[in-house]
Amino acid sequence: MKKSLMKKVAAVVLAASMVAGMSSVAMAEETPDVSGVELNFWSDAVGSGTYNIIVEMSKVLENNGFGTVNVDPSYPGGMGAPYIFKANNVDLSFANAAPAKWAMEEGTLGNPPTDGYAAVIGGLTQVCYINCISNKFLEKYGVSSLEEIFEQKLPLRIGCSAKGSMDAEGAYRILEYFGVTEEDLESWGGSITNQGGDQNADALADGQIDFYIDHTSSASSTMAQIASTVDVTFLQWSDEMCQWFQDTLGFDLITIPANSFSGQTEELHLPGSPDCLFANTELDEDTVYMVTKILNENRDYLVEQFASLSGWDPETCWEPEKIAGLELHPGAERYYKEAGYIKE
């Protein structure tokens, strides 16, 4: 072989080696090392469904590269959740999408607006405003919808959870939609009673309330108990009412399959604000990228452990309607683009 040809071959081999080396460096950069990263992940109380999910997510993160993921069961839940990021050095937490939007834009529970959090995964749970009403009430007044009840100013006695919860928020937002105050409702002989799910189930059975609303899923044990022991109808809200909750409040529209509860023979399509995973905006891009990547790539395993996560779809969980139009954390956005879910 001529020297000139040998030089050309050597140059080509050297260039190829350099490209390969550069590719290795690039690949290493695409998978950040998070072995020394410690995360604080806030959850509901020990033993709650959310706590169990977050504990398992934390194990998945640790088993796939993260150093330590501390689970702190100090999460306030409901409308107060968005305020924890600034006040408590929280890295990760669940929060319902719509309250996260309200807290950022106008404040909630009498608090001023806040920020410091960005979306990572939306639409984790299929929760919505499942609601049922006593058939005795419907038959007594000859009505079949909330519109008729409020138009006729009937004495509807509403049961829901404590103020500040997503369940109670639904009840008060219904009044807002119809342009009615709690005082108006009381003047008609109606009321709103704030109490626990078991108490509401008993109150409905005993005729102390007429209507029960819960921000929950088709797996709700309370709704299943009510449906099997009380003669009730599960109400489908009007298209206009559902659209108002979506457009005004940032809710998604969730489907509850037919026959999820005894006597509920038709699908329900109701507004809901599913749990989302949010990250502190101070958390660096590489860390959030790895959180997003690891959890989404282990989605099937997590759904096997918790059926309540079955609505989680990595291809769509970044979409605005899944996160109430809030911004994605740059690290999460980077993953969804890399995976091809967000088109450049």
N, C-alpha and C positions, 0 to 999 in steps of 0.2 A: 504494500500500500504506500502511495506517495505521501511524503511528509505533509504536503498541503492538505491532502484529504484527511490524514490522521488528525491534523489540527482542527479541521472542521467538525469531525466526529466528536473529538474531545470537547469542543465548544458546545456542541448540541447536548452532550451528556451532562456537562457542567450546568448548562442552563436549565435542563430538566430537573436536576438535583435541587437547584435553587428554588424552582417553582414548587417542587414537592415540599421543600422545607418551609417555604412561605405558606403553603396550604395547611401544613401541620400547625403552624403558629395561628393561622386564621381559625382553624377548627378549635384550637385550645381557647381562643378568645370567645368563640360562640358558646362555650359551656363554662361559665364562670365557676371558680372554686368557692363554694360557700361552706366548706367544712369548719371554718372558724366563726361562722355567723350564729349569733344567739338571737332568737325571736321571742317576742312577748305576744301571745295569742289569747285574747280575752273571750270568755264564753259565758253562757248561762250557768246556773247553779249545778253543782255536782249531781249527776243522776238524770238531768234533763236530756231530752232528745238532742238539743243543740250541743250540749256539753259532750255527749258521746260522739257526735260527728266530728267535733273539733279535736277531741283527743285522737281519733283515728287519723284525721288529716295530719296532725302533728307527727304521729308515728311515720306516716308516709313520707313526710318531708325529711325527717331524720334518717329514715332508711334509704333515702335517695340523695344524700349528700350534705344536708344541713347539720350543723354542730348540735345545737340545743334549741328545742322549741318548748318554751314554758307555757302551760295552759293555766290561765288565771280566771277562776269562776266568779269574777266580780262584775261581770257585764250587767248593766241596768236593764237592758232590753227595751222594746217599744220605742217611744219617741225620744228617749234620752240617749240612745246608743251613739248617735253621731258626735256627741260632745266628749266622748272618752279619749279621742285621739290626742287632743291638745293637752288635756288635763292630767293624763295618767301614763304618758310615755308608752302608749299602745302601738304595736307594729301592725297587727292584723286583728280584724274582728268581723263578725257578721253584723249586718244592719239591713233592715228593710229598705228597699230602694226609694220609695216615695218619701218617707220621713227623712232620709238622708238628703233628698232634694229640698224639702221644706226647711230643714235646719240650716242649710247653706244659703238659701234664698231669703228667708224671712224669720227664721228662728222658730223653736217649738217650746211648749210648756212654759211660756213666759220668758224664755231665755233669748238673748240677742242672736243674730246669725253667727254661724261658726264655719270653719273650714279645716283644712289640714288632712283630708282624706280623699282618696281617689279609688275608683272601681277596679277590681281585679277579675272577678267572676260574677256574672249576673245570672238570675233565674235558677238558683240552686234548688229551691223548693217550690212546689205547685200549690201555693196557698192563695186563698181568695176569700171574699166575704160570703161564705155559705150562711144561709139564713133560712129559718123555718118559722111557720106561724100556726097557731092552734086552729084546727078545722072548726072548732066550736065558735071561734071569733068570726071566721069567714062566713059560716052559715048564719050566725046571729045577725050580721049586718048585710049579708047578701053581696059581698065583695070578693074580689079574687086577686087584687094587686095593691101594691103600695100606693100607686097613683090614686086609686079610688079611695083608699083609707085617708090619705092626706087631703084630697079634694073635699071629702065629706066631713073632715075634722072629727074623725072617730077617736074614741078613748083608747088608743093603742098603748099597752104597757110593754115596754121594751126591756129585755134583760141583756146585759153584756158585762164584760170584765171591768176592772178598775180603770178610772180615768188615767190617761197616759199610756194605756195599752193600745195596740193596733185594733183590737176588737171594739173597744169603746169608741175609738176614733171613727170607725165605720158608722156607728149609731149616730154620732153627732154630725157627721158629714151627710148622712141621709137628711137630717133636719135642714142642714144648710142648702142642700139641693132643692128642697121643697120650699125654701124661704120661711122656715118655721123655727121659732126659738123653743127652748125647753119650757119656758113659761107658757108659751102658746099651747104646747102639748098638754101641760098640766091643767090649763084652763078648760081643755076638752074632756078632762078626766083621765088622761093618759099619764105616763111617767117613764123615766129611765132609771133602772135599778142596776147599780154596779156591784157585781159579786162574782165569785168563782164559777167555773164551768159546772161542777157538780151541783152547786146551789141553784144555778139557773135551770138545770135539767129537772131538779125537784120542783122548782117554782112553776115551771111549765106544766109538769104533771099535775100539780096541785091547783092549777088555775090562778096562780098569783101573778103570772105574766102571760102575755099573749104571743110575743115575738122574741126570738133569740137570734143574735148575730155573733158570729165568731170568725176571726181571720185565721182560717185553718185549711186543712187538706181533706182529700177524700178518705184519708186514713184516720180521721178524727174519731176517737172513742166516745167523746161526749155526744157528738151528733148521731153516732150509731146507737148509743143508749137511748137518746130521745126518740129516734125513729122507730125503735123496737118496742117502746113502752107508752108513747103518746101519739094520739091521732093528729098528725101535722102534715102540712104541705111545704115542700121546699120551693121557695119562690125564685123564679127567673126575673131579673130586672129588665126593664125596657131597654131597647137599643140606645135611646136618648140618655137614659140615666147612666148606663155603662160608659157611653162616650164621654159624658161629663166627667166621670171619675178618671178616665184616661187623659182627656185633654187638659182639664183643670188641675188635677192632682198628681199626674205622672204615673198612674197605675197601668199595669199590663192587663190583658184579658186572658183569664185562665179557664180551661175546660175541666169540668168535673164529670167523669164518665157516668152514663146511666147506670142505675142499680148500685151505686156506691153505698146507698143507704136504703133501708126498707121503705118501699112505697115511692121511691124516687126513680121513676121509670124513664125519664127523659134526661138527656145531657143538660148540664147547666153551664152557661158561659157568663162568668162574673168577674168584676174587677178585683185585682189582688196586687199585692206588692211583695213578691217573693224575696226570700233571704238572698243577700249578695255578700260576697267577700270584698271587704275594703282594706286598703293598706294606707298607712301613714304616708303623706306626701314627702316626709323627710327620709323615708326609706329609699336607699339608692336603687337605680334602675336595674343593675345586675341581680340584686337580691330579689326584687319583685318579678323580674323575668323568670328566675328559677322557680319561685313559688308558683307562678302561673303555669309554667311548663310541666312541673312535676305533678301538680294536682290534676291538670287537664289530661295528662297522659296516664294517670291512674284513676280516671273517672269510672271506668267499668268496675274496677275492684271496689271503689267506695260505694257505688250503687248496689253492688251485691251485699254489702254490709248494711246499707240503709236505703230501703226502697223509697223513702221520702225524697231522695235526691234524683229520682228517675227522670225528672223534667230537665235536668242539667244537660245541655248540649254544647260541647266545646265550639262547634261551628257557628253558633248564634249567641252564645252567652255574653258576648262583648257588645251586642247591638244596643242602640240607644233605648229602645223600649224595655230592654231587660235591666237597665241600670238607671231608669228614670231620666235619661238624657244627660247624666253627669259624665264628667271626663274620666277616661281610662287613665290609670297610672302609666307613664311612659314605658315602664318595664313590661306591663301586661300588653300594651299595644304592640310592642316589639315582638312578643311571642305570637300574637294572633296574626301579625303580618308574615312572620317567618313561616307559620304553619299554613299560610295561604287562605286563611279565613277572612282577613281584611285584605281586600284587593288594593294594590298600589294604584 
